[in-house]
Amino acid sequence: MRSMSRTLSHVLVLALAVLLTGCAYYSFTGATLPSHLNTVSLPLAEDNTTSPLNTMDDDLTSFLNDRFIGQTRLNLETDEGNADAVLDTRITRYENRPTSVGGDGRAERNRVSVTVSAVYYDQVEEEEIFNQTFSGAEEYDPLEDAEEEAARAALENIANDIFSAATSDW
């Protein structure tokens, strides 16, 4: 009985080892990547909006950097030509509108909406992983002058969505 239990343990360990050495990399964040991707280039996001906020490109790039470099085994490659994968992002829309108006005609709540187009390209396999548009929104109290905080929260949600799209279909 004891040898049967030991044999079963060995089989389970072997099965687990085989599963973990498959073609994709898995991290405890749930991110999976193909084993041939070791570096990623994250060029500064392009801001094509007329937003009054001048740090949205830096903010989005920073959020993406935190996720791709901090939550995967990928190393940052500053030279796009030498990277295994490249993620190009462009902020294409910024909107700030009231969502609730009080009796005096003044906005009580505003909503910041941001749209980002992202192209993720595998340069090793020479194929586009995805070309998608991502949107995020956040409400704020206009009396608290929190438009920038709301925009950053919307960008952080978009960065989460981009990261999920880039690491979940392997």
N, C-alpha and C positions, 0 to 999 in steps of 0.2 A: 504494500500500500504506500509505503514511504517512497519507494523508487518511482512509482507511478506519479505521485505528487511532484517529485523532483523533475521528472520528464516533462510533465505538463508545464511546470515553471520555465523550463528551458525552451519549450516550444513558444510560450507566450513572450519570453524575452526576445527570441529570434524573430518572431512576427513583428514585434514592436520595432526592432532594429531595422527590419526591411521597410516598414512603413515610414520610418523617419529618414531613411536615406533615399527616398524617392526623388523625382525630378524637380520638386519644388521645395523651397525653403519655407519653414513655418516658424513664426515667433509666438511668444506668449501673448502678444497683442492681437493675435488672430491674422496678422499680415502674412501672406504667402507670396513668394517671388520665385520665378524660374531660377534654377541654379546657375545659369550662364550670366545673370545680371549681378555685377559686383559694384558698379559705380553708377551714379546718376548725376546729371547736370540739371540744376534748377536755376535757369537764368532769371534775372529780375523780371517780375511780372510787369507787363505793359499796361498802363492805365490810359485807356482811350475815352475816358469820360470827362465831363466838365464839372466834376465834383469839387466842392470847395475844400475837401480834405486832401492834403498833399502827401500823405504817407501810406495811402492804400496799397501802392505797389510794393513798398518795403514790408508792410504788415503781412500781406498775402504770402510773399516770398519767405518771410520768417516763419510763418505758421507751417508752410509746406516743408521747409527745411527741418523744423522740429519733428515733424512726423516721419519723413522719409529717412532722415539720418538718425534721429533719436529712437525710432521704433522698428527699424529694420537693420539688417546687416550691411546695407548699402553704404558706400563711402561717397562723399561729395567730390565731384570732379568739376573744377571751374572751367575747364576747356571742353566745350560741347563736343568737339571733334574726337576727343579721347574717351568720352563717356559711353558706357554700355547702353544707357537709356537717357533720354532727354524729355523733360516735362516743360513745355512752353505754355504759359498762361497769359491771358489778356482780359482785363476788366473792361467789359463792353457796355455795361449799363449801371448807372447810379441814379437812384430816385429817392427823394425824401418828401413824403406827403402826409398830410393829416389823416388820421383814421378816426378821430373822435373830436367833435367840435362842441364847445360849451354854448350856453344860452347867449353869451355875449359875442358869439361869432369867432372866438379865439380857439385855436387848436389846444385840445387837452392831451392828446396822444398823437405822436407822429410815428411813421414807419419808414425805416431805411430799407431799401431793396437794392441788392447788388447782383449782377450777373457776370459770370466769368466763363470764358471759353478756354478749354484746356485740350492740348494735344500731347499725348504720351507716346513716345516712339522708341521702339527697341532697335538700337543701331547694330546689335550683333546679328539678329535675325532679319534685319532690314524690313521691319513691318510696324505698322501703326497699331499700337495696343488699344488706344481709344482716341476719339475726337468728339468731345461732348461739351455741352453747356451745363453749367451748374448755377443755381440761384440760391440766395439766402436772404432772409429779412429779419429785422429786429425792431421792436417798438421801444419808444422812449418818451419821457415827459419833456416837452419842449421848454418848460420853465426851468428845468434842471440843466439845460445846455449840455445834453448828453448825446448829441448827434454822432460825435466821433467814437464814443464807446459803443453805440449801437452799430455803427459801420464795422468796427473791429469785430464785434460779436458775429455779425453776418459773415464776414470774411473767414472767421475761425470755423464756422459751420460749413462753409464752402470747402475750406481746406480739409476738413474731416471727410466730406463727401468725395473729394478728389482722391484722397488717400485710400479710402475704402474701394473706390472704383479701380484704382491701380493695383491693389493688393488682394483682391478677393476672388478673381476669376481664374486662378491658376489651379 
